[in-house]
Amino acid sequence: MLKVLGALCVICGCSGMGWHAVSRHATRIRVLQELEQGLQFLYGEITYSACDMAELMERLSGRGGCFRDFWQGIQGMLLQHRGQPFFSYWKSQMPRIQGYRHLTAEDRMLIEKIGSNLGNLDRQTQLDTIRIFQKRLEGILGQALKEFGGKARVSMVLGVTAGLFLAIFLL
């Protein structure tokens, strides 16, 4: 009886590992989608409201989501007037993005490049830059969504199979 209970625990544990892998992929997609919405919001605000970056960050943080702490951190640093370039604030706050550790190196590099091209250019150049990054993000997000179904199935099947294999091996 104890062996059967142990085998069930192993199967559940391995299945949980598979579920965790699926959750990581889903979190990455959610973060990328929120970034896409944030860029769209930035584009609209820069186009029509012409407010400064601190006010834009405040408005973005009010939207909540994965990037709330990130936007708030940038706003706080801008309001402290430390005299550093906008990019240094952006880069220092990147780890505050909820789900940041689930992003790939390519995703992180894209986010970093967005920050290096914002805040220090004229209005039209910022708008053009945001459009370029929106297109790149759209491609990355499309690829992530396309791969998600396959990765989710593989992760779950692999987790359950590994659990069954280990349970049989231990019995």
Secondary structure by P-SEA (a helix, b strand, c coil): caaaaaaaaaaaaaaaaaaaaaaaaaaaaaaaaaaaaaaaaaaaaaacccccaaaaaaaaaaacccaaaaaaaaaaaaaacccccaaaaaaaacccccccccccaaaaaaaaaaaaacccccaaaaaaaaaaaaaaaaaaaaaaaaaaaaaaaaaaaaaaaaaaaaaaaac
